[in-house]
Amino acid sequence: MVAAGEVAGQCRDELLARVGVVFARREPRLQAGKYVRALTADLPRKNGWQIAEWAGDATPDKTQRLLDHAVWDEHAAMGVVAEFVAERLAVADDALAVVVLDESGQEKKGTSTCGVKRQYVGCAGRVSNAVNVVYATLATHRGHALVGARPYLPREWADDDQRRARAKVPDDVVFKTKPALATDILTDLHATGLLPPWATGDEVYGRDKTLREFCEQHDRGYVFGVPCSFGVTLTSGRRVRADQALKLVPPKAWNLASCGAGSKGERTYWWAWIATTSQRHHLLVRRNLNDPTDVAFFYAYIPANRPATLSTLIAIAGRRWPVEEDFQVGKDQFGLDHSQVRLYTALLRHLVLTMIALAACAVTAAALRPVANTLAPPPTHPDDQPPEDPGLIPLTVAEIKRLTNLVTRTGQELAHHPRWSWWRRRHQARARWFHHRTRLRRSPLPART
């Protein structure tokens, strides 16, 4: 298992070598390597001071200079990360490859951090003093990783020259809505030939006409969440809200289908497919198996060169979850939200360096998943008995990161920690089997004969 950590370390070093071309001088390039390795290390908080101490620097000056003043192109570095992820996750070979759009926040104290204000942030589940960032994840059948980020600059910041000057906001950074920032990310991916055939996101992005038109103009399909008030024109020519269209769906029109496998089993829902006056635009409705009032709406576009099938739309809708996993792993394991910087460029650079650390472990986990998966077959009926040996779950990004940190250890430590890695994966495999069986008991399945 330690070999997996060695593979991840080699992957990280290769990515750092590719990113090295964006640096004007050798010193900041080497400091960036230290920073990324520290983000992968077992530090409780990954801020400038702790990173500098872990790296062996006498003071935080080199780390602060890397983020604040050193000459390097963070946007170009982000492009290198995207290219690396697309290559390793085989975006070009996956007809259902998706770019997933979402935003995530970082709670902050005070008023000095660029973009900070009282605003809703999903990480807190409430309105809080925080900064927000729009992200993009590339997701394929092999895996997923963050490939794009744009800090959100509220209008009151964008229009205040003094605050802009203090936070050193570049002149070309102006107020943009979150969907507009997402469009910028898609534009960069398209310019480098990395934009996958599909896009998805929640209703923040689905209700934005400009974002949807960008996808259509560039021949990209999408399945975006939309609010219940979203208007569609039915084949009859009648203009209705999404929740009004739902009332017109006959009982026989609902389809039971899974939008993908989760850790607790197949994510199965009832689905309805509602046609519109456009042969390429559709309204998709998802309904909870156990609560008919729990529904979600999606607006979908299928380009003319692709078949319009319900299974495709359901599969794309189900690929929204990877960005949430990237947020959780990025924050918990790599310090995505640990920066204590104040300047706009420093924040963006921290995000890029974190994306490098995350990408190296994510593509390693994807590469090893076929050979590291020894799970026992899942239950097929609620009365099934658990297997004697549940097997091991595939190596996760978090486990790859732990194994990466074992490479430099020797002796008893080297033997002790891999045993814990094995125990964790076996314990999680057993828990997953029982989760699957519990879900079968709640699903509308026929009794065994």
Residue pairs with C-beta under 8 A, 6 or more apart in sequence:
1 403
1 418
1 421
1 422
2 403
2 406
2 407
2 414
2 418
4 364
4 368
4 372
4 395
4 400
4 403
5 400
5 402
5 403
5 404
5 405
5 406
5 407
6 407
7 364
7 367
7 368
8 360
8 361
8 364
8 400
8 401
8 403
8 404
9 404
9 407
11 360
11 361
11 363
11 364
12 36
12 37
12 40
12 356
12 357
12 360
12 361
12 404
15 80
15 81
15 84
15 356
15 359
15 360
16 32
16 33
16 36
16 356
18 80
18 83
18 84
19 32
19 77
19 80
19 81
19 356
20 29
21 76
21 80
22 72
22 73
22 74
22 76
22 77
22 80
23 29
23 32
23 70
23 71
23 72
24 70
24 71
24 72
25 70
25 71
27 62
27 70
28 65
28 66
28 70
28 71
28 72
29 72
31 55
31 62
31 63
31 65
31 66
31 70
32 66
32 72
32 353
34 51
34 55
34 57
35 51
35 55
35 63
35 66
35 353
36 353
36 356
36 357
36 360
37 55
38 46
38 50
38 51
38 54
38 55
39 46
39 51
39 334
39 335
39 353
39 354
39 357
40 334
40 357
40 360
40 361
40 401
40 404
40 405
41 54
41 405
42 402
42 405
43 50
43 51
43 54
43 335
44 50
45 335
45 338
46 334
46 335
46 338
46 339
47 335
47 338
47 339
47 340
48 60
48 63
48 64
48 67
48 339
48 340
48 341
49 60
51 63
52 59
52 60
52 61
52 62
52 63
55 62
55 63
57 63
66 349
67 341
67 343
67 345
67 346
67 349
67 350
68 341
68 343
68 345
68 346
72 349
74 345
74 348
74 349
74 352
75 188
77 352
77 356
78 147
78 148
78 149
78 188
78 352
78 355
79 188
79 192
81 147
81 352
81 355
81 356
81 359
82 138
82 147
82 148
82 188
82 189
82 192
82 194
83 192
83 194
84 359
84 363
85 91
85 138
85 145
85 147
85 359
85 362
85 363
86 92
86 138
86 147
86 194
86 196
88 142
88 363
88 366
88 367
89 97
89 138
89 140
89 142
89 143
89 144
89 145
89 363
89 366
90 140
90 141
90 142
91 97
91 138
91 140
91 194
91 196
94 140
94 141
94 142
94 196
95 197
96 140
96 141
96 197
96 198
96 312
96 315
96 316
96 319
97 138
97 139
97 140
97 196
97 197
97 198
98 138
98 139
98 140
98 196
98 198
98 199
98 200
98 316
98 319
99 136
99 137
99 138
99 139
99 147
99 185
99 186
99 189
99 195
99 196
99 198
99 199
99 200
100 136
100 137
100 138
100 139
100 144
100 199
100 200
100 201
100 319
100 320
100 322
100 323
101 134
101 135
101 136
101 182
101 185
101 199
101 200
101 201
101 205
101 323
102 134
102 135
102 137
102 201
102 202
102 320
102 323
102 324
102 327
103 122
103 132
103 133
103 134
103 135
103 152
103 178
103 204
104 121
104 122
104 123
104 132
104 133
104 135
104 327
104 331
104 337
105 119
105 120
105 121
105 122
105 123
105 124
105 128
105 130
105 131
105 132
105 133
106 121
106 123
106 130
106 131
106 133
106 337
106 339
107 121
107 123
107 124
107 128
107 129
107 130
108 116
108 129
108 130
108 131
109 129
110 116
110 129
112 166
112 167
112 342
113 131
113 167
113 341
113 342
113 347
114 131
114 151
114 153
114 157
114 167
114 169
114 342
114 343
114 344
114 347
115 131
115 132
115 151
115 152
115 153
115 154
115 157
115 167
115 344
115 347
116 129
116 130
116 131
117 129
117 130
117 154
117 156
117 157
118 127
118 128
118 129
118 130
119 127
119 128
119 130
119 132
119 154
120 126
120 127
120 128
121 127
121 128
121 130
121 132
123 130
123 327
123 331
123 337
124 130
131 151
131 152
131 347
132 151
132 152
132 178
133 149
133 150
133 151
133 152
133 351
134 149
134 150
134 152
134 178
134 181
134 182
134 185
135 146
135 148
135 149
135 323
135 326
135 327
136 146
136 147
136 148
136 149
136 182
136 185
136 186
136 189
136 323
137 144
137 145
137 146
137 147
137 322
137 323
137 326
138 144
138 145
138 147
138 194
138 196
139 319
139 322
139 323
140 196
142 366
142 367
142 369
143 362
143 363
143 365
143 366
143 369
144 322
144 323
144 325
144 326
144 362
145 326
145 355
145 358
145 359
145 362
145 363
146 323
146 326
146 330
146 355
146 358
146 359
147 189
147 194
147 355
147 359
148 185
148 188
148 189
149 185
149 348
149 351
149 352
149 355
150 181
150 182
150 184
150 185
151 344
151 347
151 348
151 351
152 176
152 178
152 181
153 169
153 173
153 174
153 175
153 176
153 344
154 175
155 175
157 163
157 164
157 167
157 169
157 175
158 164
158 169
158 173
158 174
158 175
159 175
166 342
167 342
167 343
167 344
168 343
168 344
168 345
169 344
170 344
170 345
173 344
176 184
177 208
178 204
178 205
179 204
179 205
179 208
179 210
179 211
180 208
180 210
180 211
182 201
182 205
182 211
183 210
183 211
183 214
186 195
186 199
186 211
186 214
186 215
186 218
186 220
187 214
189 195
189 196
190 218
195 218
195 220
196 220
197 220
197 221
197 303
197 306
198 220
198 221
198 222
198 223
198 316
198 319
199 215
199 220
199 221
199 222
199 224
200 222
200 223
200 224
200 316
200 317
200 319
200 320
201 224
201 225
201 320
202 224
202 225
202 320
203 224
203 225
203 226
203 227
203 230
205 211
205 224
205 225
206 212
206 224
206 225
206 226
206 230
206 298
206 299
207 224
207 226
207 227
207 230
211 224
212 222
212 224
212 299
212 301
215 221
215 222
215 301
216 301
216 303
219 303
219 305
220 303
221 300
221 301
221 302
221 303
221 306
221 316
222 299
222 300
222 301
222 316
223 284
223 298
223 299
223 300
223 313
223 316
223 317
224 298
224 299
224 300
225 296
225 297
225 298
225 320
226 242
226 297
226 298
226 299
227 242
227 297
228 241
228 242
228 243
228 295
228 297
229 241
229 242
229 243
230 241
230 242
230 297
230 299
231 239
231 240
231 241
231 242
232 239
232 240
232 242
232 245
232 274
232 276
232 281
232 283
232 299
233 239
233 240
233 276
233 277
234 240
234 245
234 248
234 274
234 275
234 276
234 277
235 275
235 276
235 277
237 277
240 248
242 283
242 285
242 297
243 297
245 274
245 283
245 285
246 272
246 285
246 295
246 297
248 274
249 272
249 274
249 285
253 272
253 273
254 270
254 271
254 272
254 287
255 270
255 271
255 272
255 273
255 310
256 268
256 269
256 270
256 271
256 444
257 268
257 269
257 271
257 310
257 311
257 314
258 266
258 267
258 268
258 269
258 314
258 318
259 267
259 268
259 269
259 286
259 314
259 315
259 317
259 318
260 266
260 267
260 315
260 318
260 319
260 321
261 267
262 321
263 432
263 435
264 432
264 435
264 436
264 438
264 439
265 378
265 435
265 436
265 439
265 440
266 439
267 318
268 289
268 443
269 286
269 287
269 288
269 289
270 286
270 287
270 288
270 289
271 284
271 285
271 286
271 287
271 310
271 314
272 284
272 285
272 287
273 282
273 283
273 284
273 285
273 310
273 313
274 282
274 283
274 284
274 285
275 282
276 282
276 283
279 308
280 301
280 302
280 303
280 304
280 308
281 299
281 300
281 301
282 299
282 300
282 301
282 302
282 308
282 313
283 297
283 298
283 299
283 300
284 297
284 298
284 299
284 300
284 313
284 314
284 317
285 295
285 296
285 297
285 298
286 295
286 296
286 297
286 298
286 317
287 294
287 295
288 294
288 295
289 442
289 443
289 444
290 442
298 313
298 317
300 313
300 316
302 308
302 312
302 313
306 312
326 358
326 362
327 336
329 358
329 397
329 398
330 336
330 337
330 354
330 355
330 358
331 337
331 338
332 398
333 358
333 397
333 398
333 401
334 354
334 357
334 358
334 401
335 354
336 351
336 354
336 358
339 346
339 347
339 350
341 347
341 350
358 397
361 397
361 400
361 401
361 404
362 397
364 395
364 400
365 394
365 395
365 396
365 397
365 399
365 400
368 394
368 395
368 400
369 394
369 395
372 392
372 394
372 395
373 391
373 392
373 393
373 394
374 391
374 392
375 390
375 391
375 392
375 393
375 394
375 429
375 432
376 387
376 389
376 390
376 391
376 429
376 433
377 387
378 432
378 433
378 436
379 433
379 436
379 437
379 440
380 440
381 440
381 445
381 448
382 437
382 440
382 441
382 445
383 448
384 437
386 430
386 433
386 434
386 437
387 433
390 426
390 429
390 430
390 432
390 433
391 426
391 429
392 422
392 425
392 426
392 429
393 425
393 428
393 429
393 432
395 403
395 425
399 421
399 424
399 425
402 417
402 421
403 418
403 421
406 413
406 414
406 417
406 418
409 417
